[in-house]
Amino acid sequence: MSYFCSGDRLVQHMWPQYLSAHMDTLLDKAELAQWAVVPDTYDGICDWAIAMPLEEGRPNESTLLYAGEDTPSAEGKPVRVCVVVHGVVESVNLRALGNYKGRINAAQRAVQYITLASGGWQDAFHAQVHTLGRLREYLGVVFKSTVHDPAHTPGTIHFSRPVFTPRVPRTDERQARTGASSVLRLGDDPEGLAEAIKRHWVVGHRVRTGIAKTGKAAATCIREGDFVAVAASVDIIKTQRGREWRTEMRLSVREVSRIMSAEELRSHSPAAAVTSPSVKGGASRSRPLELTVLGVEEDTSGDEGDIVMH
């Protein structure tokens, strides 16, 4: 996981202490590995990440990898960038089928999504918005194109992820179609919508969801108004509209952790918030950053495992 910074401090220390105390890491920026901090300048990003084509079978899609030798992989393998963003949920649908409503032609466009807003804590939130803008600026140079922001409302941060993965037919027509295995569980498809298209499309991943300091929880526990941490990879998507191509930076949601519920958050006023001080001492450089934002060991069951690129 990589965390946003603003100058010499981590953005998460800019949130009120009653929020930052529940966040994933209490380390200072100087105590983190270089890959674990998202640079807040264009020049810094140029040395921090590289773009490579995705290996998941979707054309015209690329992703960001950590650059150089300093990566989360002890074996030196290329590793997909994964950033942690904090904010207040403005809209959300993280259920297994996302916004898919049964129209077969819409399966390719079906997504799970979550949009974050500042909730009134402008400085911390917009420090993240600023850095994402520098990321788009960098990608625009790499892809020689204007890279669009997927957020529907200016000043928000939008995450999404395609629900379905296409099944790949084998060359021998007598054999069944192959590809990702379905990770749907009992109750995920109450109307049989995914079952109806299973020969062509499969749900091959789950967005991990949970509650900070507690552990895993159902996707429906993440609701509008909650304060959350979102872990996401950074992908580049090219789509054709008529004769023109559009390039967009997609924050592909991997994991969402509820830090404070909407009910709890309403008892706090942004105007009365006290910014948490930088933590000095007591935190160890050896804190395991491979832990997920849920605060529990990563459960890879039902996940396509695409963080490490082989």
N, C-alpha and C positions, 0 to 999 in steps of 0.2 A: 504494500500500500504506500502511496505517496501523498504527502500533505501539503496544502497551500501555505505560502508565506507572504508576508508583506515587509519588505526590507529584511531586517535581521530577526524578526520574530515570526512564529507560526501563527497563521490566521486563527487557529482554534483558541489561542490565548487572548484573542480580541473579543471573544464572546463573553457574556457574563459568567462569573465563576460558578453559579449554580447550574450552568449548562456545560461549561468546559470541564468541570470535575468528573463528568460522566463520559468524556470522550476517550478515544482509544489509546492515545499516547500522551504522557505528561512530560516528555522530553522537550528540551529546547532545540531550536534549529541546528545549532552547532554540534549537538550530540547525535544527530541523525546522519546516516550514510547519504552520500550525494544523490543517489537514485530515489531516496525516500522523501525528498523535498522538491515540489514543483517550482521551478524558477519563475520569478515574477517579471522577468525581462525577456525581450526577444532574443538577445544574444545568449542568455543563459539557456533558453529552450533549444537553440541550435546545437548546443553541445550535450544536451540532456536526452534527446529522443531522436529516433529515426522512423521513417514510414516504410512499411513493407506490405505486400499483398496478403490478404487473409487466406487461410488454408481451410476454410469451412464450406467451400463449394458454392459460394455466392459471388457471381461476377461483379466487377466494378466496385469492389470493396477492399479497402486497405486498413491497416491498424498501426498504432504507434508502439514501438518497442523501445526499451531503455537502450541508450547508446553507450559505447565504451565497455570497459571491462568491469566497472562497478555496477553490478546488477544483483537482484535478489537470488539468482541461481548460483549455488555453490559450485556447480559443474561448468559454469561459464556459458550455459545455453542462452539463446535469445529469450527474453521475457517480455510479455505484453505489459505496457504501462497500465497501471490501475490507480486512479486518483480517488481521494475521499473528499466529498463535498458535504457541507452542513447547511441546513436551512429549515424553513417552515413549509410543510406540505401545502401546496395550493390546489393540486389535483393529482389523482392517483388511481391506477388500476394495475395491480401486480398479480392478479389471479392467473392461474396457469394458462388460460385461453385469452387473457387480455381483453381486447375490445372486439374479438371475433364473434360474429353473431350468426354464422351459419351460411353465409353466401360464399359458395365455393370460389368464385372469382376474386374474393377479397382475402383469401387465406394468405396470399403472398404479402399483403400490406398490413396484416393484423400485428399489433404490437402490445407489449406491456409498457407502461409508462408511469413516470412520476415527475411533477414539476415543483420546484422549490422557489420560495420567495424569501425576502429578508425578515418578515415579521416585525419590522420596525428597527432591527439592529443593522443599520445601513453600512457602517464601516466594515464590519467583518464580512458581511455577505458580498458587498461590492468589491472587496479585495479579491474574492474568488472570481467574480464576473470579469474583473480587469485581466486576470491571468488567463482565463479562457479566451479572451479577446486576443492576447498575445499568441496563444496556441493557434488560433485561426489565422492570424497574420503569418506565422511560420509555415503553416500548411498551404496557404495561398501561394507562397514563394515556391515551395516544393512541387506543388501540382500545377503551377502556372495558371491559377484560376481564382476567382473570388470564392471564398469558402463561407457559406452561409451559416448563420446561427439557427439551430432548430427551435429555439424558444419562440412560442407564439406571442408572448407578451414581453416587450423590452424590460430589461432589468430582472428577469427571472432566469432560472437554469432548468433546462428540460432534458430528461433522460428517457430513452426508449430502448426496446429490444424486440426484434422480430419473434413472434410466437412460434412459428413453424419452420422446420427445416425440410427441404424437398427430399423425398426418397429418390435414390439413384437406381435406375433399372440395370440389372446385370445384362451382359451381352447375350446370355442364353435366356430366351423368353420363357422357358419352362421353369426357371428358377424364380423365386420370389424377389420382389424389390428389396434392396438393402439400403443401408445408411444408418443414421442415428437411431438408437432405440428409444421408444417412448418412455418418458418418466412420469406419466400421469398416474395419479393415485386415486383411490376410492374417493369420490366426491368432487374430483376436479372437473369432470365432464358430465354434469347432471342431465343435460339435454341430448347427449350423444353427438354433439357437433363434430368433435375430433374423430370419433369413431366412424362417422360418415365419409371422411376423406382420408382415412388412414392408408390407403393404397398409394396416395400421392404426397401426403404431408404428414409429418410427425412432430410432436412436441418433444424436443430432445434436450431440454434444459429446464431448470427451475431457478427463479430469482430467490436467493436465500433471504429470509426475513426473520427478524427477531426483536427482542427488547434488551437494551443495554443492561449489563450486569445481571441479566436473568438467563438469556439464551434464546433458543429458537422459538418462533411463534408463527402462527398462520399469517398469510399475506393480508388477510382482512383486518389484522391488528394495526396496520398502517393506515391512518385516516387523515383527512384534511384537517389542518391546524396543528398536527403533531410536529415536534422538532425532531429531525432525524439526521442520521449520517448515511450517505449513499456512496457505495463503492462502484466505480464504473471504469470500463476500458474506454479508450479514445479511438474511434473508428472514423474513416473517411468514406463517404458514400457518393457515388456518381450515378445520377439518374438522367434519362433522356426525356425531354419534353419537346415533342415535335422534332425540329432540326437542332435544337440546342441542348447542351448538357448542363446540368446543375450539380455543383459540388457542395456537400454539406458535411460538417463535423458532427458526428453522432456520439453522444455519451451513452454507451451501452450499459444499462444498469445490470449489476451483478449481485448486489447485496444491499439491503436496507435495514438499518437498525434504529428503532425508536428510542430516542434519548429522553424525551419528555412528552407526555401526552398533551393533547390540546387542552384538556381540563386543568392539568397542572400548570401549563404555560400561561393560561389566562389569569392566574393569580400573581403573575409577575409583570411589571410594567417596563418596557424598554427604556423609558425615561429615567427609571430608578436603578437601572442595571449598573453593576460595578464590574468593570473589566478585570478579569483574573490576572494576577501577577505572573510573570515568568517564573517557572519552577526552578529553584536553585537547590541542588543537592537532593538526595533521596531517590533520584531516578537513575537507573542503570543503563549504560550504553548497550547492555546485552538484552534489554527487553525484547521479547520475540515479536518483531514486526510482521512475521508471517501469520500471526493470528488475525482472524477476520475482524471486521468492525463490530461483530456481535459479541466479541470477547470470549469466544469459545473456539476450540480447535476446528479447523475447516472440515466440513463434511463434503466429500467429493462424490458421494453417491448421487447418481442422476445428474451430474454436471459433466459437460463435454470436455472439461480439463484443458482449455485452450489458453490458459495464462502462460504456460511455458511452451514456447514454439520449438518443436523438434525438427 
